[in-house]
Amino acid sequence: MAVRTAVRALRQRGTPDGPERDVLGRPARAYAAFLGLTLINPWTVVYFSALVLAGGAGALHTGLAGPAAFVAAVLTASASWQLFLAAGGAVLGRALTGPRGRLVTALVSAVVISALATVLLLGG
């Protein structure tokens, strides 16, 4: 497998056609995908439910300003993290799907496959 991967990568390095590019399309679509994945993640729902339920009693004494500020801060932090993931993924995706990125990725994977096969054969 490792030899086949390396040989195929070296043969195809001059061809401009590669795998399907821009799976998520534009950065806005990537952001929406990450945001959607976060929203449907059950642990996110459990976490925010626990925060809301734990802070419910204190809201009676402090008014709504404290909880509103907390929700705004959580939304800002979450949105900035999602934006960072989407932008970083878009940049990394463009770098790895170019001709040089595909070649390097294929050769590195061939080396990893060889190393894992060697460890498996030696009983390590």
Backbone as JSON Lines, residues from 0, in Angstrom:
{"i":0,"aa":"M","n":[0.81,-1.18,0.0],"ca":[0.0,0.0,0.0],"c":[0.86,1.26,0.0]}
{"i":1,"aa":"A","n":[1.91,1.24,0.79],"ca":[2.77,2.42,0.88],"c":[3.46,2.69,-0.45]}
{"i":2,"aa":"V","n":[3.97,1.63,-1.08],"ca":[4.66,1.81,-2.37],"c":[3.68,2.3,-3.42]}
{"i":3,"aa":"R","n":[2.49,1.71,-3.44],"ca":[1.48,2.12,-4.42],"c":[1.1,3.59,-4.22]}
{"i":4,"aa":"T","n":[0.93,4.01,-2.97],"ca":[0.59,5.4,-2.68],"c":[1.68,6.35,-3.15]}
{"i":5,"aa":"A","n":[2.94,6.01,-2.86],"ca":[4.05,6.88,-3.26],"c":[4.2,6.93,-4.77]}
{"i":6,"aa":"V","n":[4.13,5.78,-5.44],"ca":[4.29,5.75,-6.9],"c":[3.16,6.52,-7.57]}
{"i":7,"aa":"R","n":[1.95,6.32,-7.11],"ca":[0.81,7.03,-7.7],"c":[0.94,8.54,-7.51]}
{"i":8,"aa":"A","n":[1.41,8.96,-6.34],"ca":[1.59,10.39,-6.09],"c":[2.66,10.98,-7.0]}
{"i":9,"aa":"L","n":[3.75,10.25,-7.19],"ca":[4.82,10.75,-8.04],"c":[4.4,10.78,-9.5]}
{"i":10,"aa":"R","n":[3.6,9.83,-9.94],"ca":[3.12,9.83,-11.33],"c":[2.13,10.96,-11.58]}
{"i":11,"aa":"Q","n":[1.33,11.29,-10.62],"ca":[0.28,12.29,-10.82],"c":[0.71,13.7,-10.44]}
{"i":12,"aa":"R","n":[1.97,13.9,-10.08],"ca":[2.37,15.22,-9.59],"c":[2.32,16.29,-10.66]}
{"i":13,"aa":"G","n":[2.43,15.95,-11.93],"ca":[2.38,16.96,-12.98],"c":[0.99,17.25,-13.49]}
{"i":14,"aa":"T","n":[0.02,16.44,-13.12],"ca":[-1.34,16.64,-13.62],"c":[-2.07,17.65,-12.76]}
{"i":15,"aa":"P","n":[-2.77,18.59,-13.4],"ca":[-3.47,19.61,-12.62],"c":[-4.74,19.09,-11.96]}
{"i":16,"aa":"D","n":[-5.3,18.0,-12.48],"ca":[-6.53,17.47,-11.9],"c":[-6.22,16.72,-10.62]}
{"i":17,"aa":"G","n":[-6.99,16.98,-9.65],"ca":[-6.82,16.31,-8.37],"c":[-8.15,15.97,-7.78]}
{"i":18,"aa":"P","n":[-8.18,15.7,-6.5],"ca":[-9.45,15.4,-5.85],"c":[-10.36,16.62,-5.87]}
{"i":19,"aa":"E","n":[-11.6,16.39,-5.6],"ca":[-12.59,17.46,-5.59],"c":[-12.16,18.54,-4.6]}
{"i":20,"aa":"R","n":[-12.08,19.78,-5.07],"ca":[-11.65,20.89,-4.22],"c":[-12.83,21.57,-3.56]}
{"i":21,"aa":"D","n":[-12.54,22.27,-2.52],"ca":[-13.52,23.09,-1.82],"c":[-14.79,22.32,-1.49]}
{"i":22,"aa":"V","n":[-14.63,21.31,-0.66],"ca":[-15.77,20.49,-0.27],"c":[-16.83,21.35,0.41]}
{"i":23,"aa":"L","n":[-16.4,22.26,1.25],"ca":[-17.35,23.13,1.94],"c":[-17.58,24.45,1.21]}
{"i":24,"aa":"G","n":[-16.89,24.65,0.1],"ca":[-17.11,25.88,-0.66],"c":[-16.43,27.08,-0.03]}
{"i":25,"aa":"R","n":[-17.16,28.13,0.07],"ca":[-16.6,29.4,0.57],"c":[-16.49,29.38,2.1]}
{"i":26,"aa":"P","n":[-15.71,30.31,2.65],"ca":[-15.55,30.34,4.11],"c":[-16.87,30.48,4.87]}
{"i":27,"aa":"A","n":[-17.84,31.2,4.31],"ca":[-19.13,31.35,5.0],"c":[-19.82,29.99,5.11]}
{"i":28,"aa":"R","n":[-19.7,29.16,4.09],"ca":[-20.32,27.83,4.14],"c":[-19.59,26.94,5.14]}
{"i":29,"aa":"A","n":[-18.26,27.05,5.2],"ca":[-17.49,26.29,6.18],"c":[-17.87,26.71,7.6]}
{"i":30,"aa":"Y","n":[-18.03,28.03,7.8],"ca":[-18.43,28.53,9.12],"c":[-19.8,27.97,9.5]}
{"i":31,"aa":"A","n":[-20.74,27.99,8.56],"ca":[-22.08,27.48,8.84],"c":[-22.03,25.98,9.16]}
{"i":32,"aa":"A","n":[-21.16,25.24,8.48],"ca":[-21.03,23.81,8.75],"c":[-20.5,23.56,10.16]}
{"i":33,"aa":"F","n":[-19.45,24.29,10.56],"ca":[-18.91,24.13,11.91],"c":[-19.93,24.57,12.97]}
{"i":34,"aa":"L","n":[-20.63,25.65,12.7],"ca":[-21.64,26.12,13.64],"c":[-22.77,25.1,13.79]}
{"i":35,"aa":"G","n":[-23.2,24.54,12.67],"ca":[-24.24,23.52,12.71],"c":[-23.81,22.29,13.48]}
{"i":36,"aa":"L","n":[-22.56,21.87,13.26],"ca":[-22.05,20.71,14.0],"c":[-21.99,20.99,15.5]}
{"i":37,"aa":"T","n":[-21.63,22.21,15.85],"ca":[-21.58,22.58,17.27],"c":[-22.99,22.59,17.87]}
{"i":38,"aa":"L","n":[-23.95,23.12,17.13],"ca":[-25.3,23.22,17.66],"c":[-25.97,21.87,17.84]}
{"i":39,"aa":"I","n":[-25.64,20.89,16.98],"ca":[-26.28,19.58,17.12],"c":[-25.48,18.63,18.01]}
{"i":40,"aa":"N","n":[-24.34,19.09,18.48],"ca":[-23.53,18.27,19.38],"c":[-24.26,18.15,20.72]}
{"i":41,"aa":"P","n":[-24.59,16.95,21.15],"ca":[-25.34,16.81,22.4],"c":[-24.58,17.32,23.62]}
{"i":42,"aa":"W","n":[-23.26,17.25,23.61],"ca":[-22.5,17.72,24.77],"c":[-22.58,19.24,24.88]}
{"i":43,"aa":"T","n":[-22.68,19.94,23.76],"ca":[-22.85,21.39,23.82],"c":[-24.18,21.73,24.47]}
{"i":44,"aa":"V","n":[-25.23,21.02,24.08],"ca":[-26.55,21.25,24.65],"c":[-26.54,20.97,26.15]}
{"i":45,"aa":"V","n":[-25.93,19.85,26.56],"ca":[-25.86,19.51,27.98],"c":[-25.07,20.56,28.75]}
{"i":46,"aa":"Y","n":[-23.95,21.01,28.19],"ca":[-23.09,22.0,28.86],"c":[-23.84,23.31,29.09]}
{"i":47,"aa":"F","n":[-24.46,23.83,28.04],"ca":[-25.16,25.11,28.19],"c":[-26.42,24.96,29.05]}
{"i":48,"aa":"S","n":[-27.06,23.82,28.99],"ca":[-28.21,23.59,29.87],"c":[-27.77,23.59,31.33]}
{"i":49,"aa":"A","n":[-26.65,22.94,31.61],"ca":[-26.14,22.92,32.99],"c":[-25.76,24.32,33.46]}
{"i":50,"aa":"L","n":[-25.16,25.12,32.58],"ca":[-24.81,26.49,32.96],"c":[-26.04,27.33,33.25]}
{"i":51,"aa":"V","n":[-27.04,27.19,32.42],"ca":[-28.26,27.97,32.62],"c":[-28.97,27.54,33.9]}
{"i":52,"aa":"L","n":[-29.08,26.23,34.11],"ca":[-29.77,25.74,35.31],"c":[-29.01,26.08,36.58]}
{"i":53,"aa":"A","n":[-27.7,26.04,36.53],"ca":[-26.9,26.35,37.71],"c":[-26.96,27.83,38.06]}
{"i":54,"aa":"G","n":[-27.1,28.68,37.07],"ca":[-27.12,30.12,37.34],"c":[-28.51,30.67,37.5]}
{"i":55,"aa":"G","n":[-29.53,29.84,37.45],"ca":[-30.92,30.32,37.5],"c":[-31.28,30.97,38.82]}
{"i":56,"aa":"A","n":[-30.82,30.44,39.95],"ca":[-31.2,30.99,41.26],"c":[-30.56,32.35,41.49]}
{"i":57,"aa":"G","n":[-29.33,32.53,41.01],"ca":[-28.64,33.81,41.2],"c":[-29.24,34.94,40.38]}
{"i":58,"aa":"A","n":[-29.95,34.59,39.32],"ca":[-30.53,35.61,38.45],"c":[-31.63,36.4,39.17]}
{"i":59,"aa":"L","n":[-32.25,35.79,40.18],"ca":[-33.32,36.48,40.9],"c":[-32.77,37.66,41.7]}
{"i":60,"aa":"H","n":[-31.54,37.55,42.2],"ca":[-30.97,38.59,43.04],"c":[-30.17,39.63,42.25]}
{"i":61,"aa":"T","n":[-29.63,39.25,41.12],"ca":[-28.77,40.18,40.38],"c":[-29.47,40.81,39.19]}
{"i":62,"aa":"G","n":[-30.66,40.42,38.88],"ca":[-31.35,40.96,37.71],"c":[-30.93,40.2,36.46]}
{"i":63,"aa":"L","n":[-31.26,40.74,35.33],"ca":[-30.97,40.07,34.08],"c":[-29.66,40.53,33.44]}
{"i":64,"aa":"A","n":[-29.02,41.56,33.97],"ca":[-27.8,42.08,33.36],"c":[-26.67,41.06,33.39]}
{"i":65,"aa":"G","n":[-26.49,40.38,34.52],"ca":[-25.42,39.39,34.65],"c":[-25.59,38.22,33.71]}
{"i":66,"aa":"P","n":[-26.76,37.56,33.72],"ca":[-26.96,36.46,32.79],"c":[-26.91,36.88,31.33]}
{"i":67,"aa":"A","n":[-27.41,38.07,31.01],"ca":[-27.36,38.55,29.63],"c":[-25.92,38.78,29.19]}
{"i":68,"aa":"A","n":[-25.09,39.33,30.07],"ca":[-23.68,39.53,29.75],"c":[-22.97,38.2,29.57]}
{"i":69,"aa":"F","n":[-23.32,37.22,30.41],"ca":[-22.72,35.9,30.29],"c":[-23.08,35.26,28.96]}
{"i":70,"aa":"V","n":[-24.35,35.31,28.57],"ca":[-24.78,34.73,27.3],"c":[-24.09,35.44,26.13]}
{"i":71,"aa":"A","n":[-23.98,36.76,26.19],"ca":[-23.3,37.5,25.13],"c":[-21.83,37.11,25.03]}
{"i":72,"aa":"A","n":[-21.19,36.94,26.17],"ca":[-19.78,36.54,26.18],"c":[-19.6,35.13,25.61]}
{"i":73,"aa":"V","n":[-20.5,34.22,25.98],"ca":[-20.42,32.85,25.46],"c":[-20.64,32.84,23.96]}
{"i":74,"aa":"L","n":[-21.61,33.59,23.48],"ca":[-21.87,33.66,22.04],"c":[-20.7,34.25,21.28]}
{"i":75,"aa":"T","n":[-20.09,35.29,21.83],"ca":[-18.93,35.91,21.18],"c":[-17.75,34.95,21.14]}
{"i":76,"aa":"A","n":[-17.49,34.27,22.25],"ca":[-16.39,33.32,22.29],"c":[-16.62,32.16,21.34]}
{"i":77,"aa":"S","n":[-17.84,31.65,21.31],"ca":[-18.16,30.54,20.43],"c":[-18.05,30.95,18.97]}
{"i":78,"aa":"A","n":[-18.58,32.11,18.63],"ca":[-18.52,32.59,17.24],"c":[-17.08,32.82,16.79]}
{"i":79,"aa":"S","n":[-16.24,33.37,17.68],"ca":[-14.85,33.61,17.29],"c":[-14.11,32.29,17.11]}
{"i":80,"aa":"W","n":[-14.39,31.3,17.94],"ca":[-13.74,29.99,17.79],"c":[-14.19,29.32,16.5]}
{"i":81,"aa":"Q","n":[-15.47,29.39,16.18],"ca":[-15.97,28.81,14.94],"c":[-15.37,29.51,13.72]}
{"i":82,"aa":"L","n":[-15.22,30.82,13.8],"ca":[-14.61,31.58,12.71],"c":[-13.15,31.19,12.54]}
{"i":83,"aa":"F","n":[-12.44,31.01,13.63],"ca":[-11.05,30.57,13.57],"c":[-10.94,29.2,12.92]}
{"i":84,"aa":"L","n":[-11.81,28.25,13.3],"ca":[-11.79,26.91,12.7],"c":[-12.1,26.95,11.22]}
{"i":85,"aa":"A","n":[-13.11,27.73,10.83],"ca":[-13.49,27.8,9.42],"c":[-12.39,28.44,8.58]}
{"i":86,"aa":"A","n":[-11.82,29.53,9.06],"ca":[-10.76,30.21,8.3],"c":[-9.5,29.36,8.24]}
{"i":87,"aa":"G","n":[-9.13,28.76,9.36],"ca":[-7.95,27.89,9.36],"c":[-8.14,26.69,8.46]}
{"i":88,"aa":"G","n":[-9.32,26.1,8.47],"ca":[-9.61,24.97,7.6],"c":[-9.57,25.36,6.13]}
{"i":89,"aa":"A","n":[-10.08,26.54,5.81],"ca":[-10.06,27.0,4.42],"c":[-8.63,27.21,3.93]}
{"i":90,"aa":"V","n":[-7.8,27.85,4.76],"ca":[-6.41,28.08,4.38],"c":[-5.65,26.76,4.26]}
{"i":91,"aa":"L","n":[-5.8,25.9,5.25],"ca":[-5.12,24.61,5.23],"c":[-5.62,23.75,4.07]}
{"i":92,"aa":"G","n":[-6.92,23.8,3.81],"ca":[-7.48,23.04,2.7],"c":[-6.92,23.47,1.36]}
{"i":93,"aa":"R","n":[-6.79,24.77,1.16],"ca":[-6.22,25.27,-0.11],"c":[-4.76,24.84,-0.25]}
{"i":94,"aa":"A","n":[-4.03,24.86,0.86],"ca":[-2.62,24.48,0.8],"c":[-2.46,22.98,0.53]}
{"i":95,"aa":"L","n":[-3.3,22.16,1.13],"ca":[-3.14,20.71,1.0],"c":[-3.75,20.15,-0.27]}
{"i":96,"aa":"T","n":[-4.65,20.87,-0.93],"ca":[-5.26,20.34,-2.15],"c":[-4.59,20.83,-3.41]}
{"i":97,"aa":"G","n":[-3.57,21.66,-3.28],"ca":[-2.79,22.06,-4.44],"c":[-1.88,20.91,-4.86]}
{"i":98,"aa":"P","n":[-1.22,21.04,-6.02],"ca":[-0.36,19.95,-6.51],"c":[0.75,19.58,-5.52]}
{"i":99,"aa":"R","n":[1.42,20.57,-4.97],"ca":[2.51,20.28,-4.03],"c":[1.97,19.69,-2.72]}
{"i":100,"aa":"G","n":[0.86,20.22,-2.24],"ca":[0.25,19.7,-1.01],"c":[-0.19,18.26,-1.15]}
{"i":101,"aa":"R","n":[-0.79,17.92,-2.3],"ca":[-1.21,16.53,-2.53],"c":[-0.01,15.6,-2.57]}
{"i":102,"aa":"L","n":[1.08,16.05,-3.23],"ca":[2.28,15.22,-3.31],"c":[2.87,14.99,-1.92]}
{"i":103,"aa":"V","n":[3.04,16.05,-1.16],"ca":[3.62,15.93,0.18],"c":[2.74,15.07,1.08]}
{"i":104,"aa":"T","n":[1.43,15.29,1.03],"ca":[0.52,14.51,1.85],"c":[0.58,13.02,1.5]}
{"i":105,"aa":"A","n":[0.62,12.72,0.21],"ca":[0.68,11.31,-0.22],"c":[2.0,10.67,0.21]}
{"i":106,"aa":"L","n":[3.1,11.39,0.06],"ca":[4.39,10.81,0.45],"c":[4.5,10.63,1.96]}
{"i":107,"aa":"V","n":[3.99,11.57,2.71],"ca":[4.0,11.43,4.18],"c":[3.12,10.25,4.59]}
{"i":108,"aa":"S","n":[1.97,10.09,3.95],"ca":[1.11,8.96,4.29],"c":[1.78,7.64,3.92]}
{"i":109,"aa":"A","n":[2.54,7.6,2.83],"ca":[3.27,6.38,2.46],"c":[4.3,6.03,3.52]}
{"i":110,"aa":"V","n":[4.98,7.04,4.04],"ca":[5.97,6.8,5.09],"c":[5.29,6.29,6.36]}
{"i":111,"aa":"V","n":[4.16,6.89,6.73],"ca":[3.43,6.45,7.92],"c":[2.93,5.02,7.76]}
{"i":112,"aa":"I","n":[2.39,4.7,6.58],"ca":[1.92,3.32,6.32],"c":[3.09,2.36,6.43]}
{"i":113,"aa":"S","n":[4.24,2.71,5.87],"ca":[5.42,1.83,5.95],"c":[5.85,1.63,7.4]}
{"i":114,"aa":"A","n":[5.88,2.71,8.17],"ca":[6.29,2.6,9.56],"c":[5.33,1.71,10.36]}
{"i":115,"aa":"L","n":[4.02,1.91,10.16],"ca":[3.05,1.09,10.87],"c":[3.15,-0.38,10.46]}
{"i":116,"aa":"A","n":[3.36,-0.63,9.18],"ca":[3.51,-2.02,8.71],"c":[4.76,-2.66,9.29]}
{"i":117,"aa":"T","n":[5.84,-1.91,9.37],"ca":[7.08,-2.43,9.93],"c":[6.92,-2.77,11.4]}
{"i":118,"aa":"V","n":[6.27,-1.89,12.15],"ca":[6.02,-2.15,13.57],"c":[5.13,-3.37,13.73]}
{"i":119,"aa":"L","n":[4.14,-3.51,12.88],"ca":[3.25,-4.66,12.95],"c":[3.98,-5.95,12.64]}
{"i":120,"aa":"L","n":[4.85,-5.92,11.63],"ca":[5.6,-7.12,11.27],"c":[6.62,-7.52,12.31]}
{"i":121,"aa":"L","n":[7.21,-6.54,12.96],"ca":[8.22,-6.83,13.99],"c":[7.6,-7.18,15.34]}
{"i":122,"aa":"G","n":[6.29,-7.09,15.43],"ca":[5.61,-7.47,16.67],"c":[5.71,-6.44,17.75]}
{"i":123,"aa":"G","n":[5.92,-5.17,17.39],"ca":[6.12,-4.11,18.36],"c":[4.88,-3.61,18.94]}
